[in-house]
Amino acid sequence: MEHHSPRNRSTFTGASRTPIAITPTAKPKARPADDKLQFGTVFTDHMFVLDYAEGKGWHDPRIVPYQPFSLDPATAVLHYAQAVFDGLKAFRGGDGTVRLFRPDKHVERLNKSCERLCIPRLDPALVLDSFHALVGIDEAWVPRKRGTALYLRPTVIASEAFLGVRPAKSYVYFLILSPVGPYYAEGMNPVKILATDKYVRAVKGGVGAAKTAGNYAASIYAAEEAKKLGYTQVLWLDGVHHKYLDEVGTMNIMVKLGDEVVTPPLEGSILAGVTRDSILALLRGWGLKVSERQVSIDEVLAAARGGTLAEMWGTGTAAVVSPVGELGYKDERIVINGGKTGPLTQKLYDTIVAIQYGDTNDAHGWTVPLRAFAPAS
Ligand SMILES: *Cc1c(COP(=O)(O)O)cnc(C)c1O
């Protein structure tokens, strides 16, 4: 990327002690009104960029005006998908304070994804600095309306221009920000999901546990087919037996069978969701019976027939929890909790949201207030 004129340049030095060069935009964009926000359609004024070169390591951290990349058509990521990303949110509370939700967990996961894709590890302190510095410089973009947030998308791509399958010798880490609207504009909306026995998302030993680009490309076909049948999302079953629940769309899945909450274990084929982890901690704190174990589609269907399938929901950063109102499998379509949001699903949603916006005591220490942004010239 080109270097900009040194006029107006300043630096930000955070906990990593690595100075971040800042080139402010000369043309701030118009910001959309809070009640017009959607998901992932609008981006803020600046972006963070960090380069990697073999022999030199990660270098040149900088914040520059949001702009396109210029990539050689042979750039490795465009051909072989050596790419990882993560996704987290910053929330503005009623007191005006901006808080990041579990940023350290997301950085840890980003590095795990990097490792699986043979991408050199990032300095976690510098990645956290990138969150604070970029959200700090674009703080006016953090929306105020309840339910809205600023979504952070840290991403790493192989940037070397070469054709061939091996780890690239150069990478770019970048961070972009997008103000997003409430996932539920008018209350929670239960989704209809289709358990597919035809397609698989991941197998143990594959890359299902990494947040890597190829997983999503591989999921689109099945998702489109499910949509044609009237479903919102695909419920992925395990890749070997086509029997055990894995995850749903881009969310982890949980099911309440009688008084037991069951969610698939982290054994290599599903993503270790930060929301999943938060919800399990809440449930355990409330003294509920929680099991991280395999649960088969047959067990879920048998529970539905026996009247013990109480609630089912997906968990993820975008929606927090997404109630499942209907589950399809082969010729069956079962309605869960009358197609309505269950009481535990609602309580989990309300509790996490209250923590995210600073309405309630954050006993787990999950939220991190945005550090004061004071660039030095
Ligand atoms: C991002 C993602 C999740 C949810 O993770 P969170 O950290 O809770 O946002 C679950 N499954 C997949 C496949 C994902 O990509």
The ligand as an SDF file (V2000), in Angstrom:
LIG
                    3D

 15 15  0  0  0  0  0  0  0  0999 V2000
  -18.2720  -17.2770   13.8520 C   0  0  0  0  0  0  0  0  0  0  0  0
  -18.9040  -18.6230   13.9040 C   0  0  0  0  0  0  0  0  0  0  0  0
  -19.5930  -19.1110   15.0350 C   0  0  0  0  0  0  0  0  0  0  0  0
  -19.9220  -18.2480   16.2200 C   0  0  0  0  0  0  0  0  0  0  0  0
  -18.8010  -17.7850   16.9100 O   0  0  0  0  0  0  0  0  0  0  0  0
  -18.9380  -16.5380   17.8720 P   0  0  0  0  0  0  0  0  0  0  0  0
  -17.5570  -16.3810   18.4190 O   0  0  0  0  0  0  0  0  0  0  0  0
  -19.9180  -16.8770   18.9210 O   0  0  0  0  0  0  0  0  0  0  0  0
  -19.3670  -15.3800   17.0420 O   0  0  0  0  0  0  0  0  0  0  0  0
  -20.0330  -20.4260   15.0330 C   0  0  0  0  0  0  0  0  0  0  0  0
  -19.8290  -21.2190   13.9700 N   0  0  0  0  0  0  0  0  0  0  0  0
  -19.2020  -20.7880   12.8540 C   0  0  0  0  0  0  0  0  0  0  0  0
  -19.0170  -21.7140   11.7230 C   0  0  0  0  0  0  0  0  0  0  0  0
  -18.7350  -19.4760   12.7820 C   0  0  0  0  0  0  0  0  0  0  0  0
  -18.1550  -19.0360   11.6740 O   0  0  0  0  0  0  0  0  0  0  0  0
  1  2  1  0
  2  3  1  0
  2 14  2  0
  3  4  1  0
  3 10  2  0
  4  5  1  0
  5  6  1  0
  6  7  2  0
  6  8  1  0
  6  9  1  0
 10 11  1  0
 11 12  2  0
 12 13  1  0
 12 14  1  0
 14 15  1  0
M  END
$$$$
